[in-house]
Amino acid sequence: MNPNPLRERELYMTRRQLFGKTALGLGTAAMAHLLPDGRLFADGSKGGGLHHEAKAKRVIYLFMSGGPSHLDLWDYKPKLADEFGKDLPDHVRDGQRITGMTSRQKTLPVAPSKYEFTKHDNNDRGVWVSSLLPHTSKVVKDLCVIHSTFTEAINHDPAVTYIQTGSQVPGRPSLGSWLSYGLGSMNEDLPNYVVMHAKSKHAEQSLFSRLWGTGFMPSDHQGILLRSQGDPVLYLTNPKGVTGKGRRAQLDALSVLNNEHYKSFGDPEVPSRLRQHEMAYRMQTSVPELMDLTKEPESTFELYGKEAREAGTFAACCLNARRLAERGVRNIQIFHRGWDAHGGLPREHENQCKDVDQGCAALIKDLKQRGMLKDTLVIWGGEFGRTTYCQGKLTRDNYGRDHHPRAFTTWMAGGGVKPGITYGQSDDYGYNLMDKDGNVIKPNKHKWTPGTMHIHDLNATILHLLGIDHTRLTYRYQGRDYRLTDVHGHVVKDILA
C-alpha cells in the first residue's frame, strides 16, 4: 500500500474518470429528485411530469420476449389464404435482409394464419383480434393497437437491448432507469423500478440483468428483480443470528465509513450504494406485505384466474403489478419468454397465449375499475414480429415463422392514449408498412413518417405521456449527453387522447 494518501487518490481516479463520474445530466432531471412528485395532474393530484403536464404516473410494460407473431394475433390478413404455399413475391421482400435461418431456403412459402379473427367495434378503426386471445378481445375498447412498429435489429439480443435501452450495443440505461432518474420516487419504501420474470413453457431465450440495468447511471436507478421462489428479493431476510436492531446498527456504521470515503474520493457511486442499502432495509418490511395475497378478495382470483394463486405465473405477476402500481412504484416490467416460434408455431403460441391472455385482460379491467387506468400506461409487445413466410415445412395446421423487424404489432392502454383504435398498417402480406393511400413506406429512423412507429418513436411517446420531453432528458457521460432515444425519436401525437 502506498503510504502517500494523495498519491493513492491520483491512482484511484484519472482526470477522465473524474469528469465522467461526477458529471450530471440536465439540471431539470436532477431537480426531479428534489421535487419527486413533479407537476400536478389535471385533476389536481400529484404525479410525474418533468417538462409538461403528465398523463401517466406510471408504466406497466408487458414484454413478450422472442417476438410474438402479429399475423396470428392482431394483424388480420385474409388475402393470404389464397397465397398458401406460394413463394413470397420478390417485390414484397424487395431485397430486405433476412436471417441466416431462412436465407438458405430455396423458397419462402407464404403461411396464412390458421386462426379466426373477429373485428371488435364495427367501424373503420375497429380492432381485429385472433381467437387465441378471447380474454384480451373483451378489453379492446381500451386498447390502442399499433400495427406499424418497426426496428432495424433482426436477432434477439440486439433487438431486445435496442427496444429496452435505445441502443443495440449493451451498456446504456434501460427505460425504467431513465424514468427513475428523471422522475424520482413515489414511495420511499419500494424501488422506483421493479422487474418480474413470468413462468413459460417455452422459455428459450436468456434475459440479462443489463436489460433493466443503469448502464453508466448511478446504480440505485436499476430495476429490482422480484423473484417467485425463496426471498422475493435476494438477501431480503437477515442472516441467522442478525436482528433488525443489529442490522440497523450495521447500516449506520457502514454509512459513516462510506461518507468518509465519499469526502475523500468524490465517487458518486458511494451515495448511490448508501441509498440502496437504506432501500433494502425498508424493503424488509414493505416487500413481505406486498407479496401477501391473503387479503385479496375471491373476486380478484376470479378475474385473474386460478393461476394467479401460483407465484411466478404471468397472472400472478400481473396481479403483483397492480399491487405495485397501487403502492407508487413508477415502472413495472414483466418479461414473458418463449415467443420465438421458428417451428411448431401453433402449438407454442397456443401455450403462450394461455399463459398471458387472461392476465392481460384482468390487469386492464382491474386498473380500470379502481380508477387507475387513466394514469397508468400499459404496454404490450416484443422486440420484433414474425415473417409471412414459413420457416421449414409448411402445412395448413403447422408452420414456423422467422424474425421480422419490418412491421409488427404493439398495443398500449390507459395513461393518455386513445382507446379502441388501431394506428398504422402493414401491406396485404403483413410484411411492409403502408401509408393511408396504400403505398409502401420505406421507414427511416432518422425522419419520422406518418403512420409509423419506430421503437425510438415508441420510447419518445412513452416519455411524453409521463411528462418528459425525450430530447431534454439527458445524462452526461464521458463528455457526451446521452438520451434514451439517442439522436432520434418522434412523439406520435396521433395516438394521444
N, C-alpha and C positions, 0 to 999 in steps of 0.2 A: 504494500500500500504506500502510495506517495505521501510523505509527511507534510507536503505543502498543500493546504486545502484550496488555495486559489488555483493552483495547477490542476487539481482534481476537477475543479469546476470547468476549466478550459477544456479538459479532456472529455468531460461529460457532454458538453453542448457546443457545437460549432456555430459560427455566425448564421449559416443557412438554417440550422436546426432551430436556433433562437427565433428567427423571424418566421419560420414555417410553423412553429408550435404555438407562438404567442399571438399570432395574427388572428383577428376576429372577422366575422362577416360584417354585413351592413349593420349600422347601429340600430336600425329598426328591428332586426332579428334579435339582437341582444336584448333590446327593450322588452321583448316578449317574455323574458324570464323575470323581469321586474314587474310586469303587468300581465301575468299569465292568462287572465281571463279576456284580454283583448277588448274588442269593441262590444257594443250591445247589439243584440239581435233586434229585429223589427218589433218583436213582441215585448221588448224591454228586458228579457232575461239575459244573463251574462253568458258569453261563449267565445269561441275563437274568432279571429279576424284581425289581421295584421295591417293590411293595406286598404281594405274596403270592407263593407258590411258582408259578413259571412252568412251563407245559407245553411251550412252544415257545421255542427260542433265536432263531429267525429266520423271516422270511416270504419266500416267493416268490409274487408276485402276477402272474398271467397275465391281463392286461386286454384284453378283446375290444372295442376301441373302435368304436362305431357302433351297438351294440345287436343281439346275436345273437337269432335267433328261438327262444324257448323252445318254441314249438309244433312246430317242425321238428327240434329236437334232443333235448329232455328231457321236456317236459310232454305226455304222450300223451293225446289227446282223441279217442277212437274215435267218439263220438256225432256229431262234426262231419261225418262222411261223409254222414249223412242230411240235413244242413243246407246242402249245397253250393249256392252261389249265392243262397240266401235272404238277405233283409235281416236284419242283426243286430237282434234284438228290442229295443225301446225299454227294457224293464225291465232288460236286461243292461247297456246303456250307462248308463242312469239319469242322463242329463244330464251325464255326465263330460266334461271338456274333451278335445278332440281337436285335432290340429294344423291349420294353415291349408291343408295339402296335401290333406286329405281332407274338410275341413268343407264344401266346396262340391259334393262328390259328391251326386248325387240319392239314391243308395242306398249302403249299406255291406255288400256281399255277403260272406257267410261263405266263407272259403277253408280247407278242411281241408288238412292236410299230405299231400303225395304220398308221403311216405316211410314205410316199415315200421318198427315199433318192436318190440323184444324185451325181455321182463322178465328181469332177472338176479337170481337168488335168488327162489325161489318161496315168498314169504311176504308178509305184509301190508305190510312196509316195504321190499320189494324195489324195485329201480330199473329204470325203463323207459329204454331208450336207442335213439336213432334209428339207422337203417342208415348214416347219414352219418358215424358215429363208431365204426367197427369196432375200432379200437385202444383207444380210451378205454373201450369196453364191457368190455374184458378186465380193467380195474382197478377196476370199480365197487364191488367188495368193500372197497376202501379209501376210497371217496368218501362224503361226506355231501352229498346233493343237496338244495338248499333251493329249493322251488317258490314261496315266498311273499315273495321280496324285493320291495320297492316303494320308490318315491320320488315326490316332487312335481314334479320337473323333467321337462319334456316335449320340450325341444330339446337338441341335443348339447352345446354348450359349457357351459351352466349345469349340465347333468346330470353331465358328466364332472368338472367343477370341484367339484360337490357331493359326489360319492362319494369324490373324492380328498382334499378338504380340509375337508369338513363344512360348506361354505357355497357357495351358488350364485354369490355375489359374489366375484370374484378378489381375491387379496391375503392369504389365510390360508395357514399352513404345511400341507404335504402330510403324509399318513400316515407316509411314510418319514422325514420331517424330525422329526415328533413322536417316532418311535422312536429316532432318533439322539440327539435332545435328552434323552429320558428314560432311555435305557439305555446310551448310550455305545458304545464300540468294542470289538470282539473281535479286531481285527487292526489294528495301528497303521500297517501298510504299504498298506492298501487303505481306500477310503471306507466309511463306515457304510451308504451308500445308493447303489446302482448301478441305472441305467436303461438298457434296450435297446429299440430300435425294430426289430421284425421286418419283413422284406420282405412285401409283399402285392400281389396282382394288382388289388385294388380299393381302394387307399389314398386314399379321397376326403377324409376329414376331416383337418384340421390338428391337430397336437399342439403345445401351447405349453409352454415350459420352466417356466412358473409351476405346471404340474401336478405337478412334482417339486421345486418351489422351497420356500423357507423363509418366504416372506411377511415378517412382522416379526421373525422369529427371526434370530440370527446366521447369516451365510451359509455357515459351514462345515458346517451340517446339511443343505444342499441335496443333491439327487441328482446324481450324476456320470453323464453320458451316455457310454456305451461304444459307439463307432461301429464300423461294419462296413467302412468304407473309409478308407484313409490311416491316420494315427495313431489308435489306438483311443480316445485322449483327446486333445483339441486341445492342441497345443503340448507334447506329451509328449517329443518329441525336441528336444534342444538345437539352437539355430540354428547354421548353418555357422560354424565357427571358434571356437565356445564349447565348452570341455572340461568334463568333470564336475567337475574341481577348480575351474575358473573359476566354474562355476555355484554351487558351494558357497560360495565366497568372496563372490559377489554376494549370495546369500541372507543370509549373516552380516552384511554391511554394511547390507542393507535392514532386517534385524531391529533393528539398533542405532538406525537412523533412526526406524523405526516405534514402537519402545519409548519414544523421547523424545517423539514425537508423542502417544502414549497418556498419558504422565505429564502432559503439558500440557493435554490436552483431555478425557481420560477416555472417549473414544468406544469402546464395546465392540466395534465392528466391526473395530478395528485388530488386537487379538489374534486375532480370528476369521480375518482375512486372513493373519496370520502362520502360523496353523495350516494354512491352505490351501496356502500356499507350501511348507511343510515336507512336507505330504502329497504334493504334486505332485512334489517331489524324490524321495521314496521310491517313488512310483509309476513312476518311470522304470526301476526295476528290477523291481518286482512285477507290473506290467501286462503287459510282454512275456512273462514266464513264464506268466502266466495265460492269455494268448491262444495260446500254443504248444500245439497239439493233437497234435503228432507223437508224444508219449509215451502217448497214449490207445491202448489195445489195439483190435484189429479188432472185438472183441465190442461195444465201445461204439458203433461206427458201424452195426453190425447192429441194435442196439437202437434207436438214434435215427433210423436211415435214412440213405441216401446224402446227403440234403440237408444233414445236419449237417456235412459237409465244406465247405460253401459258406458263407462268412461272411455274416451278416445274415439268413439264413433263420430261421424260427421254431425249427426243430430245433436249429440251431447256437446260438441264444440259450438254449434250454433246457439244452443241454449246458454252456454257459458259466455258466448259473445254478447248476447243480450244482457246478461248479468254484469259483465264488464262495462258495457256501454252505460248501464244504469248508474254505475259507480264512478263514472267520469273518466274512463280510460279513453285516450284520444284516438288511438289507432289499434285495431284488432285485425289480425290476419289469420285465416285458416287455410292451410295448404292441404289439398287432397290430391294424392298422386295416382298414377295409373291410367292416364288417358291416351297413352301412346300406342294406338291400335294399328300396328303395321299389318297384322293378320288377325283374323277372327274378330273383327270389329264388332259385329252384332252381339256376340256373347260378352265381350269385355264392356262395351258401352251399356248394355242392359244391366250388368252388375254395378257399374259406376253410377248410373242414374238411380238405381235402387238405393244406393248409399246417400246421394245428395238431394234428390228431388224433394222429399217431404221436409227435410231440414231447411232448405232454401225458402220454400213457401211458408213454413211455420215462422221463420225469422221475420219475413216481411209482415205477416199477419200480426205477430206478437208486438213488433215495434209500432205498427200502426194503431193497434187497439190501446197501446199505452201512450199514444200521442208523441212517440219518439221518432217515427219515420220521417217527419218533416225536417228534423235537424240531424238525421243520421244518414250518411251516404253509404249505400250498399253497392258493392261492385262484384260482378261475376265474370270470370273469363280465364283463359290460359295464355300461353306465350305465343301461340300461332294456331292456325286451323289445320284442316286435313284436305288432301287432294281429291279432286273429282275422279281421277283415275285410280284404278286398283293396283295395289302392290301385291304381286304374287298371283295365285289362282283366283279367278272370279267365278262365282255362281250367283244365282238370284238371291240366295239366302245367306251367303257368306262371302266376305271380301275384307280386304285391308286397305288402309289409306296411308300415304306418306305425309310428311310435314308440308304445310302450305302457309307461308307467311304473307302472301299477296293480298288475301281478303279473308277475314274471319269475324266471328260474332262475339261481342261482349255485351253485357247488359248492366245498367245502373238503375237504382231506385232511390227515392227519397232525396233528402238533402239538397233540394233546389233544382232537380232535373224534371223535365216534362214527363208525366206518366202516360202509359198506354200508347206509345208511339214507336215507330221504327225510324232510324236515321241511316242514310246511305243505302247503297245497293250494290250487289255483285251482278255479273252477267248471267246468262242462262245456264252456264256451266258452274257457277259458284266459284269461278277462278280469278276473274279480274274485277276491279272496281269500275262502276259505271256512273256517269253523270245523269242528271234528271232527263236529258234528251236521248239517253240510250247509247251514248258514245263511251268507248273505253277510256278510262282515266289512267294515265301513266303517273303514278304518285311520285311526289318529290318531297322528302322530309325537310328540304330547305325552304320550300314555299308551300303553304297550305293551299289545298284545292277544295272548294266547297263540296260537301258530301263525304269527305274522307275523314279518317281518324287515325293518324299515325300515333304510335304509342307515346311520343313526346306530346302530341296534342291531348291525348288522354290524361297524362300526368299534369299538364298545364291546366286542364279543365278541372281536375280534382282539386288542385291547389286553389284555383279561383273560387270554387264553391266553399272552401274553408277560409276565404277572406285573404288569400295570398296572391300577389302578383308574382308569377313564376320567374319573371325577368329581374325581380328585385330581391328575391330570397337567395342570398349567396353566402358562400363560406370561402374565405381566403386561405389558400394552402400553397406553399412554395411559390409565392408571388403571383398567383392567379386566382381570380374569383370564379368559383365553381357553382353550377346550378344543377338541380335535378334534371332539367330539360336541356342541359349542355348549352348550345347556342341556338336551339331550335324551339319548336313548340308554339301552338296557337290555341287560344281558348275557343272552343267550338260553342258559340252562343246559340246556335240553332236548337240545342237540346236543353237550354236553360229555361226554367219555368219563369 
